[in-house]
């Protein structure tokens, strides 16, 4: 798989897989019961829907790119390959799903060595499929998207994710909320990092930051932001945002000031 044409075809197939799995998730939500919830850890919830959705994704992706390995949230397949690896969150926003809050998504990324080259995020309830491939721009339902033109923090709406375990940094986090409440249009918490990133890419919000994230939460969305003209870094301003468990994403215009504010609190 070396040509741009092959990657384009793979992107189309991945979109269809995400949409099909999204349809399964949407149907299961109609009769989902809270007694089907399992606890992987404190406030770390999972259901049979997450697991079944992941199995469906892995099976379908294995057919279209047999040589690729997998990095998966529910660990239904943990076989990694040297060159290509799929990074999958079958249901990003599980807590929202369980409680019937309509913000959750399927997130699928493809990495070549240490670089994300393809990303698809399907927001299940709004039927919005965000996607990008390296160097090809970013799209939502076949319409090209781009980040907003807001020039500074004072004109920006910021999203984040509240910590639900590992509260050692809670005081710093709360100070960050206080800071951005006073310096921006406001703060939103949607409950799905993949969706947050896509909303940055689509120009609906200007920035997003969160810590304690995993690669499958951000891999696809980060590429989509970048291909929409945005900026993505870790808290130090570096490139370790896929596996470094922290991310800052923005419309690019506010990135410097946004990062400085977070660094002043965190580092």
C-alpha positions in Angstrom: 0.0 0.0 0.0 2.3 2.7 -1.3 0.2 5.0 -3.5 -2.1 7.9 -2.7 -4.8 6.2 -4.8 -4.7 3.1 -2.5 -4.9 5.2 0.6 -7.9 7.1 -0.8 -9.7 3.8 -1.5 -8.8 2.6 2.0 -10.2 5.8 3.5 -13.5 5.2 1.7 -13.7 1.6 3.0 -12.9 2.7 6.5 -15.7 5.3 6.4 -18.2 2.6 5.5 -16.9 0.3 8.3 -17.3 3.2 10.8 -20.8 4.0 9.6 -21.9 0.3 9.7 -20.6 -0.1 13.2 -22.2 3.3 14.1 -25.6 1.9 12.9 -25.1 -1.2 15.2 -24.3 1.1 18.2 -27.4 3.3 17.5 -29.7 0.3 17.3 -28.3 -1.2 20.5 -28.8 2.1 22.4 -32.6 1.8 21.8 -32.9 -1.1 24.2 -29.7 -0.8 26.2 -30.0 -1.5 29.9 -27.6 -0.2 32.6 -27.4 -3.7 34.1 -25.2 -4.7 31.1 -22.4 -2.3 32.2 -19.1 -3.6 33.4 -16.3 -1.8 35.3 -12.8 -2.0 34.0 -11.7 0.3 36.8 -12.9 3.3 38.8 -15.4 5.2 36.6 -14.0 3.2 33.6 -17.1 1.7 32.1 -17.6 -0.8 29.3 -20.5 -2.7 27.8 -21.0 -5.6 25.4 -21.7 -2.9 22.8 -18.1 -1.6 23.0 -16.7 -5.1 22.7 -18.9 -6.3 19.9 -18.4 -3.0 18.0 -14.6 -3.5 18.3 -14.8 -7.1 17.0 -16.8 -5.9 14.0 -14.2 -3.2 13.2 -11.2 -5.5 13.6 -12.8 -8.2 11.4 -13.6 -5.7 8.7 -10.3 -3.9 8.7 -8.4 -7.2 8.7 -10.0 -7.9 5.3 -9.0 -4.6 3.7 -5.5 -4.4 5.0 -4.4 -7.9 6.2 -0.8 -6.9 6.9 -1.8 -4.3 9.6 -1.8 -4.8 13.3 -4.0 -3.3 16.0 -4.0 -1.0 19.0 -7.5 -1.3 20.5 -9.3 0.0 23.6 -11.0 -3.3 24.5 -8.0 -5.4 23.4 -10.0 -7.8 21.3 -6.9 -7.8 19.1 -3.5 -6.7 20.4 -1.3 -8.0 17.6 0.9 -5.1 16.4 2.8 -5.0 13.1 6.0 -3.2 12.2 4.7 -0.8 9.5 0.9 -0.4 9.7 -1.3 -0.4 12.8 -4.9 0.5 13.2 -5.7 2.5 16.3 -9.4 1.9 17.3 -11.9 3.3 19.8 -15.1 1.4 19.0 -17.2 3.7 21.2 -15.6 6.9 22.3 -18.0 8.4 24.9 -19.1 5.1 26.6 -20.4 6.9 29.7 -22.5 9.2 27.5 -23.8 6.1 25.7 -24.7 4.3 28.9 -26.6 7.3 30.2 -28.4 8.0 27.0 -26.5 11.3 26.3 -26.3 11.6 22.5 -22.6 12.3 22.0 -20.5 9.3 21.2 -18.4 8.2 18.2 -16.5 5.5 16.4 -12.8 6.4 16.0 -10.4 4.6 13.6 -6.9 5.7 12.6 -4.2 4.1 10.6 -0.6 4.6 11.6 2.4 4.0 9.3 5.3 3.5 11.7 4.9 6.5 14.1 2.8 8.7 11.9 -1.0 8.8 11.5 -1.9 8.7 7.8 -5.6 8.1 7.9 -8.4 9.1 10.3 -12.1 8.5 10.5 -14.5 9.6 13.3 -18.2 8.8 12.9 -20.4 10.7 15.3 -23.2 8.2 15.7 -26.2 10.4 16.7 -25.6 13.3 14.2 -24.7 10.9 11.4 -21.5 13.0 10.8 -18.5 11.2 9.3 -15.3 13.2 9.7 -12.3 11.9 7.8 -8.9 12.8 6.5 -5.8 11.3 5.0 -2.3 12.7 5.2 -2.0 15.6 2.8 -5.6 15.3 1.5 -7.5 17.8 3.6 -10.3 17.2 6.1 -14.0 16.5 5.4 -17.3 15.9 7.0 -19.9 14.0 5.0 -18.1 14.9 1.7 -17.9 18.6 2.5 -14.4 20.0 3.1 -14.0 21.5 6.6 -11.5 23.9 8.1 -10.7 25.4 11.5 -12.2 28.7 12.6 -10.6 32.0 11.9 -11.0 33.3 15.5 -7.8 35.3 16.2 -7.4 35.0 19.9 -8.5 33.3 23.1 -11.0 36.1 23.9 -12.9 35.1 20.7 -12.7 31.4 21.3 -14.8 28.6 22.7 -12.8 25.8 24.4 -13.6 22.2 25.0 -12.1 19.8 27.5 -12.6 16.5 29.2 -13.1 16.2 33.0 -10.8 13.8 34.7 -12.7 10.7 36.0 -9.8 8.9 37.7 -6.2 9.8 38.6 -7.1 13.0 40.4 -3.5 13.9 41.4 -3.6 16.9 39.0 -7.1 18.0 39.8 -6.0 21.3 41.4 -4.0 22.3 38.3 -6.9 21.2 36.1 -9.4 23.3 38.1 -7.1 26.3 37.8 -7.0 25.8 34.1 -10.8 25.9 34.0 -10.9 29.1 36.0 -8.3 30.6 33.7 -10.2 29.8 30.5 -13.6 30.7 31.9 -12.2 34.2 32.4 -10.3 34.5 29.1 -12.6 32.8 26.5 -16.2 32.6 25.3 -16.6 29.6 27.6 -15.8 26.0 28.1 -17.7 22.9 26.9 -17.4 19.2 28.0 -19.0 16.9 25.4 -17.7 13.6 26.8 -15.9 12.3 23.6 -12.4 13.4 22.8 -12.7 12.2 19.2 -15.8 14.4 18.8 -14.1 17.4 20.5 -11.2 17.2 18.0 -13.5 17.0 15.1 -15.4 20.0 16.3 -12.1 21.9 16.4 -11.5 20.8 12.8 -14.9 21.9 11.7 -14.6 25.3 13.2 -17.3 24.8 15.8 -14.9 25.3 18.7 -11.4 26.9 18.7 -9.5 24.7 21.1 -9.4 21.5 23.1 -7.2 20.2 25.8 -7.2 17.1 28.0 -4.9 14.8 29.9 -5.1 11.1 30.8 -6.1 10.2 27.2 -5.0 7.2 25.3 -3.8 6.8 21.7 -7.2 5.5 20.5 -9.0 8.5 21.9 -7.0 11.0 19.8 -5.2 9.4 16.8 -7.9 9.9 14.2 -9.1 13.3 15.5 -5.6 14.7 15.7 -5.0 14.1 12.0 -8.4 15.5 11.1 -7.6 18.7 13.0 -4.2 19.0 11.3 -5.6 18.4 7.8 -8.3 21.1 8.5 -5.5 23.6 9.1 -5.3 23.3 12.9 -2.4 22.7 15.3 -1.9 19.7 17.6 0.8 19.3 20.3 1.3 17.9 23.8 1.4 20.2 26.8 5.0 21.0 26.3 4.4 22.0 22.7 6.0 18.8 21.4 4.7 16.0 19.2 4.1 13.3 21.8 0.3 13.7 21.8 -0.7 10.3 20.5 1.0 8.2 23.2 1.9 10.9 25.7 -1.5 11.0 27.3 -2.0 14.8 26.9 -3.1 17.0 24.0 -3.7 20.5 22.9 -5.5 21.2 19.7 -6.6 24.5 18.2 -7.4 26.5 15.1 -3.7 27.4 14.9 -4.3 31.1 15.5 -4.7 30.7 19.3 -2.2 27.8 19.7 0.7 29.9 21.0 -1.3 31.7 23.7 -3.4 28.6 24.4 -0.3 26.5 25.0 1.4 29.2 27.1 -1.6 29.4 29.4 -1.6 25.6 29.9 2.1 25.5 30.4 2.0 28.2 33.0 -0.3 26.0 35.0 1.0 22.5 34.3 4.8 22.7 33.8 
